[in-house]
Amino acid sequence: MSRVLIIGAGGVGGVVTHKCAQVPEVFSEILLASRTIEKCKAIQAQVSRPIQIAQVDADDTQDVIRLIREFHPDLLIHVALPYQDLTIMDACLETGVDYLDTANYEPRDEAKFCYKWQWDYRERFEQRNIMALLGCGFDPGVTNVFCAYALKHHFDEIHTVDIMDCNAGDHGHPFATNFNPEINIREVTQKGKYYENGRWIETEPLSVHKTFDFPEIGPREMYLMYHEEMESLVKNIPGIRRMRFWMTFGQEYLTHLRVLQNVGMTRIDPVRFQGVDIVPLQFLKALLPEPSTLGENYKGKTNIGCMITGIKDGKERTYYVYNVCDHAECYREVKAQAISYTTGVPAMIGAKMILTGKWKRAGVFNVEEFDPDPFMEDLNRYGLPWTEKFF
């Protein structure tokens, strides 16, 4: 029986709250907090049992500390913005509360993914005897666990990993993003990067692509990108030779994105407009559909998984492990589309791992550093069943 504080009431925050409410034997009391209390009220009205709600400014460490001291949680689940990771980690350090997030820290003024800022907290979390679990969504998160599970059960050595993320859904809008538009567009428009033979190799944005036949979806064009889980997996999988991340995009999405880039709407530096400084990407975010509203009419499926090669008992082996998620089924269960669902369910499972003591150590960790088996069991149990194939 544990008290959990969830910060963030967007699409992912809604899923995390729904899923925690479904497991009362672990999450006995739930407090959902956001800068926008109306979002909390909407989720509160949907969930299967009573929860508490509160307003908090996650950019303000002292305000987060205030809320923690009022509620006394055993764990804080941070599913607001990656800009706020360090602010909230500071609050957890001050109050002695365990921490979990789904995305690594990003500075507001630079589109850069890097775990170093959070890894630098390791010694302080150890000294405080509390735990931080980083990147416990799907990718990062489940994809990391897939790799750890493959290494434990199916390989003596892993040589290559290709993480492949396909969303074949249709939300009916000419252009929209499946999670926070500002974060999504920053991610997609930066240079690609992959790891091979001990070094990182950069590519121009979305310049490397190929077709893959995704189970239950069919052939889709996928594009090489840089994604944060590669940084920790390269560090934690011994002997890895190549690590790549791929994501699918429809041509309509890419055309809209190219036009927005060409006219400067994806810039993250301030522009003077009628005597006021505005950030074009933040203004664009205000114009685009809120991701948490996309679920109602969303059709189609996602497929996210890992293609892994290596050696087992002296023989080469190729292994593919993946999850398929249906947008409409997600909406029926928790009033969210599959992108939010595939991020929110693993966050709940990671929280469950911590609170039940299955994953519990002092310090700062990525999910692949723990035993993957109980997490993999819970993926099947709580709505994200996985399939494995050998070639």
LOTOR-680190 format. One record per residue (C-alpha): residue in one letter; chain; x negated, y negated, z negated. Coordinates in steps of 0.5 Angstrom, whole numbers, plus 500, padded with zeros to 3 digits. Last residue first. Layout:
BEGIN
{rest: A kette: A x: X y: Y z: Z} $
...
// end
This chain:
BEGIN
{rest: F kette: A x: 470 y: 532 z: 575} $
{rest: F kette: A x: 473 y: 532 z: 568} $
{rest: K kette: A x: 480 y: 529 z: 566} $
{rest: E kette: A x: 482 y: 525 z: 560} $
{rest: T kette: A x: 489 y: 522 z: 558} $
{rest: W kette: A x: 491 y: 517 z: 553} $
{rest: P kette: A x: 497 y: 516 z: 549} $
{rest: L kette: A x: 498 y: 509 z: 547} $
{rest: G kette: A x: 505 y: 508 z: 543} $
{rest: Y kette: A x: 503 y: 509 z: 536} $
{rest: R kette: A x: 502 y: 517 z: 535} $
{rest: N kette: A x: 497 y: 518 z: 541} $
{rest: L kette: A x: 493 y: 512 z: 539} $
{rest: D kette: A x: 493 y: 514 z: 532} $
{rest: E kette: A x: 489 y: 521 z: 534} $
{rest: M kette: A x: 484 y: 517 z: 538} $
{rest: F kette: A x: 483 y: 512 z: 532} $
{rest: P kette: A x: 482 y: 518 z: 527} $
{rest: D kette: A x: 477 y: 521 z: 532} $
{rest: P kette: A x: 473 y: 515 z: 534} $
{rest: D kette: A x: 468 y: 516 z: 528} $
{rest: F kette: A x: 465 y: 509 z: 527} $
{rest: E kette: A x: 460 y: 504 z: 530} $
{rest: E kette: A x: 464 y: 504 z: 537} $
{rest: V kette: A x: 469 y: 499 z: 533} $
{rest: N kette: A x: 464 y: 494 z: 533} $
{rest: F kette: A x: 461 y: 492 z: 526} $
{rest: V kette: A x: 460 y: 486 z: 521} $
{rest: G kette: A x: 458 y: 488 z: 514} $
{rest: A kette: A x: 460 y: 492 z: 508} $
{rest: R kette: A x: 463 y: 499 z: 510} $
{rest: K kette: A x: 470 y: 502 z: 511} $
{rest: W kette: A x: 473 y: 506 z: 517} $
{rest: K kette: A x: 477 y: 511 z: 514} $
{rest: G kette: A x: 479 y: 508 z: 508} $
{rest: T kette: A x: 486 y: 507 z: 509} $
{rest: L kette: A x: 486 y: 500 z: 509} $
{rest: I kette: A x: 480 y: 500 z: 514} $
{rest: M kette: A x: 483 y: 505 z: 519} $
{rest: K kette: A x: 490 y: 502 z: 518} $
{rest: A kette: A x: 487 y: 495 z: 521} $
{rest: G kette: A x: 484 y: 498 z: 527} $
{rest: I kette: A x: 491 y: 502 z: 528} $
{rest: M kette: A x: 494 y: 495 z: 528} $
{rest: A kette: A x: 489 y: 492 z: 532} $
{rest: P kette: A x: 490 y: 498 z: 537} $
{rest: V kette: A x: 497 y: 496 z: 538} $
{rest: G kette: A x: 496 y: 489 z: 539} $
{rest: T kette: A x: 492 y: 489 z: 545} $
{rest: T kette: A x: 495 y: 494 z: 549} $
{rest: Y kette: A x: 502 y: 491 z: 547} $
{rest: S kette: A x: 500 y: 484 z: 549} $
{rest: I kette: A x: 498 y: 487 z: 556} $
{rest: A kette: A x: 504 y: 491 z: 556} $
{rest: Q kette: A x: 509 y: 486 z: 556} $
{rest: A kette: A x: 513 y: 484 z: 549} $
{rest: K kette: A x: 519 y: 485 z: 546} $
{rest: V kette: A x: 517 y: 490 z: 541} $
{rest: E kette: A x: 520 y: 497 z: 544} $
{rest: R kette: A x: 524 y: 495 z: 550} $
{rest: Y kette: A x: 519 y: 490 z: 552} $
{rest: C kette: A x: 514 y: 496 z: 552} $
{rest: E kette: A x: 518 y: 500 z: 556} $
{rest: A kette: A x: 519 y: 495 z: 561} $
{rest: H kette: A x: 511 y: 494 z: 562} $
{rest: D kette: A x: 509 y: 501 z: 562} $
{rest: C kette: A x: 503 y: 503 z: 559} $
{rest: V kette: A x: 498 y: 508 z: 562} $
{rest: N kette: A x: 492 y: 510 z: 558} $
{rest: Y kette: A x: 485 y: 512 z: 561} $
{rest: V kette: A x: 479 y: 517 z: 560} $
{rest: Y kette: A x: 475 y: 520 z: 566} $
{rest: Y kette: A x: 469 y: 524 z: 565} $
{rest: T kette: A x: 463 y: 526 z: 570} $
{rest: R kette: A x: 458 y: 531 z: 568} $
{rest: E kette: A x: 451 y: 533 z: 570} $
{rest: K kette: A x: 449 y: 539 z: 567} $
{rest: G kette: A x: 443 y: 540 z: 561} $
{rest: D kette: A x: 448 y: 542 z: 556} $
{rest: K kette: A x: 452 y: 536 z: 557} $
{rest: I kette: A x: 449 y: 530 z: 561} $
{rest: G kette: A x: 452 y: 524 z: 563} $
{rest: T kette: A x: 457 y: 520 z: 567} $
{rest: I kette: A x: 463 y: 516 z: 564} $
{rest: M kette: A x: 469 y: 513 z: 568} $
{rest: C kette: A x: 473 y: 509 z: 562} $
{rest: G kette: A x: 480 y: 507 z: 562} $
{rest: I kette: A x: 486 y: 502 z: 563} $
{rest: N kette: A x: 492 y: 503 z: 567} $
{rest: T kette: A x: 498 y: 498 z: 567} $
{rest: K kette: A x: 505 y: 499 z: 569} $
{rest: G kette: A x: 510 y: 496 z: 573} $
{rest: K kette: A x: 516 y: 491 z: 572} $
{rest: Y kette: A x: 516 y: 485 z: 567} $
{rest: N kette: A x: 523 y: 482 z: 567} $
{rest: E kette: A x: 523 y: 481 z: 559} $
{rest: G kette: A x: 516 y: 481 z: 558} $
{rest: L kette: A x: 513 y: 474 z: 561} $
{rest: T kette: A x: 515 y: 470 z: 555} $
{rest: S kette: A x: 509 y: 472 z: 551} $
{rest: P kette: A x: 505 y: 469 z: 556} $
{rest: E kette: A x: 507 y: 462 z: 556} $
{rest: P kette: A x: 509 y: 460 z: 563} $
{rest: L kette: A x: 504 y: 455 z: 566} $
{rest: L kette: A x: 504 y: 448 z: 565} $
{rest: A kette: A x: 501 y: 447 z: 558} $
{rest: K kette: A x: 496 y: 451 z: 561} $
{rest: L kette: A x: 494 y: 447 z: 566} $
{rest: F kette: A x: 493 y: 441 z: 562} $
{rest: Q kette: A x: 488 y: 445 z: 558} $
{rest: L kette: A x: 485 y: 447 z: 564} $
{rest: P kette: A x: 484 y: 440 z: 566} $
{rest: V kette: A x: 481 y: 437 z: 559} $
{rest: I kette: A x: 484 y: 431 z: 558} $
{rest: D kette: A x: 481 y: 424 z: 555} $
{rest: V kette: A x: 486 y: 418 z: 555} $
{rest: G kette: A x: 486 y: 411 z: 558} $
{rest: Q kette: A x: 490 y: 413 z: 564} $
{rest: F kette: A x: 486 y: 420 z: 565} $
{rest: R kette: A x: 479 y: 420 z: 563} $
{rest: V kette: A x: 477 y: 428 z: 565} $
{rest: P kette: A x: 474 y: 432 z: 559} $
{rest: D kette: A x: 470 y: 438 z: 561} $
{rest: I kette: A x: 473 y: 445 z: 561} $
{rest: R kette: A x: 475 y: 445 z: 569} $
{rest: T kette: A x: 480 y: 450 z: 572} $
{rest: M kette: A x: 484 y: 444 z: 575} $
{rest: G kette: A x: 478 y: 441 z: 579} $
{rest: V kette: A x: 482 y: 441 z: 586} $
{rest: N kette: A x: 478 y: 447 z: 588} $
{rest: Q kette: A x: 478 y: 451 z: 582} $
{rest: L kette: A x: 486 y: 451 z: 582} $
{rest: V kette: A x: 486 y: 453 z: 590} $
{rest: R kette: A x: 482 y: 459 z: 588} $
{rest: L kette: A x: 486 y: 461 z: 582} $
{rest: H kette: A x: 492 y: 461 z: 587} $
{rest: T kette: A x: 489 y: 465 z: 592} $
{rest: L kette: A x: 486 y: 470 z: 587} $
{rest: Y kette: A x: 493 y: 471 z: 584} $
{rest: E kette: A x: 497 y: 472 z: 591} $
{rest: Q kette: A x: 491 y: 477 z: 593} $
{rest: G kette: A x: 493 y: 481 z: 587} $
{rest: F kette: A x: 487 y: 482 z: 582} $
{rest: T kette: A x: 484 y: 488 z: 579} $
{rest: M kette: A x: 479 y: 488 z: 573} $
{rest: W kette: A x: 472 y: 492 z: 573} $
{rest: F kette: A x: 467 y: 492 z: 568} $
{rest: R kette: A x: 460 y: 495 z: 569} $
{rest: M kette: A x: 455 y: 499 z: 564} $
{rest: R kette: A x: 448 y: 502 z: 567} $
{rest: R kette: A x: 443 y: 506 z: 564} $
{rest: I kette: A x: 445 y: 508 z: 557} $
{rest: G kette: A x: 440 y: 511 z: 553} $
{rest: P kette: A x: 443 y: 510 z: 546} $
{rest: I kette: A x: 450 y: 508 z: 546} $
{rest: N kette: A x: 450 y: 502 z: 541} $
{rest: K kette: A x: 447 y: 496 z: 544} $
{rest: V kette: A x: 449 y: 497 z: 551} $
{rest: L kette: A x: 456 y: 498 z: 548} $
{rest: S kette: A x: 456 y: 492 z: 544} $
{rest: E kette: A x: 454 y: 487 z: 550} $
{rest: M kette: A x: 459 y: 491 z: 555} $
{rest: E kette: A x: 465 y: 490 z: 550} $
{rest: E kette: A x: 464 y: 483 z: 552} $
{rest: H kette: A x: 466 y: 483 z: 559} $
{rest: Y kette: A x: 463 y: 481 z: 565} $
{rest: M kette: A x: 466 y: 482 z: 572} $
{rest: L kette: A x: 466 y: 486 z: 578} $
{rest: Y kette: A x: 473 y: 486 z: 582} $
{rest: M kette: A x: 478 y: 492 z: 583} $
{rest: E kette: A x: 482 y: 493 z: 589} $
{rest: R kette: A x: 488 y: 497 z: 588} $
{rest: P kette: A x: 489 y: 504 z: 590} $
{rest: G kette: A x: 495 y: 508 z: 587} $
{rest: I kette: A x: 499 y: 507 z: 580} $
{rest: E kette: A x: 500 y: 513 z: 576} $
{rest: P kette: A x: 493 y: 515 z: 576} $
{rest: F kette: A x: 489 y: 509 z: 579} $
{rest: D kette: A x: 486 y: 510 z: 586} $
{rest: F kette: A x: 480 y: 505 z: 586} $
{rest: T kette: A x: 478 y: 500 z: 591} $
{rest: K kette: A x: 472 y: 496 z: 591} $
{rest: H kette: A x: 469 y: 489 z: 589} $
{rest: V kette: A x: 463 y: 485 z: 588} $
{rest: S kette: A x: 464 y: 477 z: 589} $
{rest: L kette: A x: 469 y: 476 z: 584} $
{rest: P kette: A x: 465 y: 470 z: 581} $
{rest: E kette: A x: 457 y: 470 z: 583} $
{rest: T kette: A x: 453 y: 476 z: 581} $
{rest: E kette: A x: 449 y: 477 z: 575} $
{rest: I kette: A x: 444 y: 483 z: 573} $
{rest: W kette: A x: 443 y: 484 z: 566} $
{rest: R kette: A x: 437 y: 489 z: 564} $
{rest: G kette: A x: 435 y: 495 z: 562} $
{rest: N kette: A x: 436 y: 500 z: 568} $
{rest: E kette: A x: 443 y: 497 z: 569} $
{rest: Y kette: A x: 447 y: 492 z: 566} $
{rest: Y kette: A x: 453 y: 488 z: 569} $
{rest: K kette: A x: 454 y: 481 z: 570} $
{rest: G kette: A x: 460 y: 477 z: 574} $
{rest: K kette: A x: 460 y: 469 z: 574} $
{rest: Q kette: A x: 465 y: 465 z: 570} $
{rest: T kette: A x: 472 y: 464 z: 573} $
{rest: V kette: A x: 476 y: 470 z: 571} $
{rest: E kette: A x: 474 y: 469 z: 563} $
{rest: R kette: A x: 475 y: 462 z: 563} $
{rest: I kette: A x: 482 y: 463 z: 567} $
{rest: N kette: A x: 484 y: 468 z: 561} $
{rest: I kette: A x: 482 y: 464 z: 555} $
{rest: E kette: A x: 486 y: 458 z: 558} $
{rest: P kette: A x: 492 y: 462 z: 560} $
{rest: N kette: A x: 493 y: 465 z: 554} $
{rest: F kette: A x: 495 y: 472 z: 555} $
{rest: N kette: A x: 498 y: 475 z: 562} $
{rest: T kette: A x: 497 y: 469 z: 566} $
{rest: A kette: A x: 502 y: 466 z: 571} $
{rest: F kette: A x: 502 y: 465 z: 578} $
{rest: P kette: A x: 508 y: 465 z: 583} $
{rest: H kette: A x: 512 y: 468 z: 577} $
{rest: G kette: A x: 516 y: 475 z: 578} $
{rest: H kette: A x: 512 y: 478 z: 572} $
{rest: D kette: A x: 510 y: 484 z: 577} $
{rest: G kette: A x: 506 y: 489 z: 574} $
{rest: A kette: A x: 500 y: 493 z: 577} $
{rest: N kette: A x: 495 y: 491 z: 571} $
{rest: C kette: A x: 488 y: 495 z: 572} $
{rest: D kette: A x: 482 y: 495 z: 568} $
{rest: M kette: A x: 476 y: 499 z: 569} $
{rest: I kette: A x: 471 y: 500 z: 565} $
{rest: D kette: A x: 465 y: 504 z: 568} $
{rest: V kette: A x: 460 y: 507 z: 564} $
{rest: T kette: A x: 453 y: 510 z: 566} $
{rest: H kette: A x: 448 y: 515 z: 563} $
{rest: I kette: A x: 451 y: 518 z: 557} $
{rest: E kette: A x: 447 y: 523 z: 554} $
{rest: D kette: A x: 449 y: 530 z: 550} $
{rest: F kette: A x: 456 y: 529 z: 552} $
{rest: H kette: A x: 463 y: 531 z: 551} $
{rest: H kette: A x: 465 y: 531 z: 544} $
{rest: K kette: A x: 461 y: 525 z: 540} $
{rest: L kette: A x: 459 y: 521 z: 546} $
{rest: A kette: A x: 466 y: 521 z: 550} $
{rest: Y kette: A x: 469 y: 519 z: 543} $
{rest: A kette: A x: 464 y: 513 z: 542} $
{rest: C kette: A x: 466 y: 511 z: 550} $
{rest: F kette: A x: 473 y: 512 z: 549} $
{rest: V kette: A x: 472 y: 508 z: 542} $
{rest: N kette: A x: 469 y: 502 z: 546} $
{rest: T kette: A x: 475 y: 502 z: 551} $
{rest: V kette: A x: 480 y: 502 z: 545} $
{rest: G kette: A x: 477 y: 496 z: 543} $
{rest: P kette: A x: 474 y: 491 z: 548} $
{rest: D kette: A x: 478 y: 492 z: 552} $
{rest: F kette: A x: 484 y: 495 z: 548} $
{rest: G kette: A x: 484 y: 490 z: 542} $
{rest: C kette: A x: 479 y: 491 z: 536} $
{rest: G kette: A x: 474 y: 487 z: 538} $
{rest: L kette: A x: 470 y: 486 z: 532} $
{rest: L kette: A x: 471 y: 489 z: 525} $
{rest: A kette: A x: 469 y: 485 z: 519} $
{rest: M kette: A x: 468 y: 488 z: 512} $
{rest: I kette: A x: 467 y: 486 z: 505} $
{rest: N kette: A x: 462 y: 487 z: 500} $
{rest: R kette: A x: 460 y: 479 z: 499} $
{rest: Q kette: A x: 452 y: 481 z: 501} $
{rest: E kette: A x: 454 y: 485 z: 506} $
{rest: F kette: A x: 459 y: 480 z: 509} $
{rest: R kette: A x: 453 y: 475 z: 509} $
{rest: E kette: A x: 448 y: 480 z: 512} $
{rest: R kette: A x: 453 y: 481 z: 518} $
{rest: Y kette: A x: 455 y: 474 z: 519} $
{rest: D kette: A x: 449 y: 473 z: 525} $
{rest: W kette: A x: 453 y: 479 z: 529} $
{rest: Q kette: A x: 459 y: 474 z: 529} $
{rest: W kette: A x: 455 y: 468 z: 533} $
{rest: K kette: A x: 451 y: 474 z: 537} $
{rest: Y kette: A x: 457 y: 477 z: 540} $
{rest: C kette: A x: 457 y: 473 z: 546} $
{rest: F kette: A x: 462 y: 471 z: 551} $
{rest: K kette: A x: 461 y: 464 z: 554} $
{rest: A kette: A x: 465 y: 459 z: 558} $
{rest: E kette: A x: 462 y: 453 z: 554} $
{rest: D kette: A x: 466 y: 447 z: 551} $
{rest: R kette: A x: 471 y: 451 z: 546} $
{rest: P kette: A x: 465 y: 455 z: 544} $
{rest: E kette: A x: 467 y: 463 z: 544} $
{rest: Y kette: A x: 467 y: 468 z: 539} $
{rest: N kette: A x: 469 y: 475 z: 540} $
{rest: A kette: A x: 476 y: 478 z: 542} $
{rest: T kette: A x: 481 y: 483 z: 538} $
{rest: D kette: A x: 479 y: 481 z: 531} $
{rest: L kette: A x: 479 y: 484 z: 524} $
{rest: Y kette: A x: 477 y: 481 z: 517} $
{rest: D kette: A x: 476 y: 484 z: 510} $
{rest: V kette: A x: 477 y: 479 z: 504} $
{rest: G kette: A x: 472 y: 476 z: 499} $
{rest: T kette: A x: 475 y: 469 z: 499} $
{rest: E kette: A x: 469 y: 465 z: 501} $
{rest: L kette: A x: 467 y: 470 z: 506} $
{rest: C kette: A x: 474 y: 471 z: 509} $
{rest: A kette: A x: 475 y: 463 z: 510} $
{rest: D kette: A x: 468 y: 463 z: 514} $
{rest: M kette: A x: 470 y: 469 z: 518} $
{rest: I kette: A x: 477 y: 464 z: 520} $
{rest: T kette: A x: 473 y: 458 z: 522} $
{rest: L kette: A x: 468 y: 463 z: 526} $
{rest: D kette: A x: 473 y: 467 z: 530} $
{rest: Q kette: A x: 477 y: 460 z: 531} $
{rest: Y kette: A x: 475 y: 459 z: 538} $
{rest: P kette: A x: 477 y: 466 z: 540} $
{rest: L kette: A x: 484 y: 464 z: 539} $
{rest: A kette: A x: 490 y: 467 z: 535} $
{rest: V kette: A x: 490 y: 474 z: 534} $
{rest: H kette: A x: 486 y: 474 z: 527} $
{rest: I kette: A x: 488 y: 480 z: 522} $
{rest: L kette: A x: 486 y: 479 z: 515} $
{rest: L kette: A x: 486 y: 484 z: 510} $
{rest: D kette: A x: 487 y: 486 z: 503} $
{rest: P kette: A x: 491 y: 479 z: 503} $
{rest: H kette: A x: 492 y: 475 z: 496} $
{rest: F kette: A x: 498 y: 471 z: 499} $
{rest: E kette: A x: 497 y: 464 z: 496} $
{rest: R kette: A x: 489 y: 465 z: 496} $
{rest: I kette: A x: 489 y: 467 z: 503} $
{rest: L kette: A x: 493 y: 461 z: 505} $
{rest: R kette: A x: 489 y: 456 z: 502} $
{rest: I kette: A x: 483 y: 459 z: 505} $
{rest: V kette: A x: 486 y: 458 z: 512} $
{rest: D kette: A x: 487 y: 451 z: 510} $
{rest: Q kette: A x: 480 y: 450 z: 508} $
{rest: T kette: A x: 477 y: 453 z: 514} $
{rest: D kette: A x: 481 y: 448 z: 519} $
{rest: D kette: A x: 481 y: 451 z: 526} $
{rest: A kette: A x: 486 y: 456 z: 524} $
{rest: D kette: A x: 491 y: 451 z: 522} $
{rest: V kette: A x: 497 y: 455 z: 518} $
{rest: Q kette: A x: 504 y: 455 z: 517} $
{rest: A kette: A x: 507 y: 461 z: 514} $
{rest: I kette: A x: 512 y: 467 z: 515} $
{rest: Q kette: A x: 514 y: 473 z: 510} $
{rest: I kette: A x: 516 y: 479 z: 513} $
{rest: P kette: A x: 523 y: 483 z: 512} $
{rest: R kette: A x: 524 y: 489 z: 516} $
{rest: S kette: A x: 524 y: 492 z: 523} $
{rest: V kette: A x: 522 y: 486 z: 527} $
{rest: Q kette: A x: 526 y: 481 z: 531} $
{rest: A kette: A x: 528 y: 475 z: 527} $
{rest: Q kette: A x: 521 y: 475 z: 524} $
{rest: I kette: A x: 518 y: 474 z: 531} $
{rest: A kette: A x: 522 y: 468 z: 532} $
{rest: K kette: A x: 521 y: 465 z: 526} $
{rest: C kette: A x: 513 y: 466 z: 527} $
{rest: K kette: A x: 514 y: 462 z: 533} $
{rest: E kette: A x: 518 y: 456 z: 530} $
{rest: I kette: A x: 512 y: 456 z: 525} $
{rest: T kette: A x: 507 y: 453 z: 530} $
{rest: R kette: A x: 500 y: 453 z: 527} $
{rest: S kette: A x: 501 y: 460 z: 526} $
{rest: A kette: A x: 502 y: 465 z: 520} $
{rest: L kette: A x: 505 y: 472 z: 519} $
{rest: L kette: A x: 505 y: 475 z: 512} $
{rest: I kette: A x: 506 y: 482 z: 511} $
{rest: E kette: A x: 507 y: 486 z: 505} $
{rest: S kette: A x: 507 y: 494 z: 505} $
{rest: F kette: A x: 502 y: 495 z: 511} $
{rest: V kette: A x: 500 y: 502 z: 510} $
{rest: E kette: A x: 507 y: 506 z: 508} $
{rest: P kette: A x: 510 y: 501 z: 511} $
{rest: V kette: A x: 508 y: 503 z: 518} $
{rest: Q kette: A x: 513 y: 500 z: 523} $
{rest: A kette: A x: 512 y: 493 z: 520} $
{rest: C kette: A x: 505 y: 494 z: 522} $
{rest: K kette: A x: 507 y: 495 z: 529} $
{rest: H kette: A x: 512 y: 489 z: 530} $
{rest: T kette: A x: 507 y: 484 z: 527} $
{rest: V kette: A x: 501 y: 487 z: 531} $
{rest: V kette: A x: 506 y: 486 z: 537} $
{rest: G kette: A x: 508 y: 479 z: 536} $
{rest: G kette: A x: 501 y: 477 z: 534} $
{rest: V kette: A x: 499 y: 480 z: 541} $
{rest: G kette: A x: 504 y: 475 z: 545} $
{rest: G kette: A x: 503 y: 469 z: 541} $
{rest: A kette: A x: 504 y: 468 z: 533} $
{rest: G kette: A x: 497 y: 468 z: 531} $
{rest: I kette: A x: 494 y: 469 z: 524} $
{rest: I kette: A x: 496 y: 476 z: 521} $
{rest: L kette: A x: 495 y: 477 z: 513} $
{rest: V kette: A x: 496 y: 484 z: 511} $
{rest: R kette: A x: 498 y: 486 z: 504} $
{rest: S kette: A x: 497 y: 494 z: 502} $
{rest: M kette: A x: 500 y: 500 z: 500} $
// end
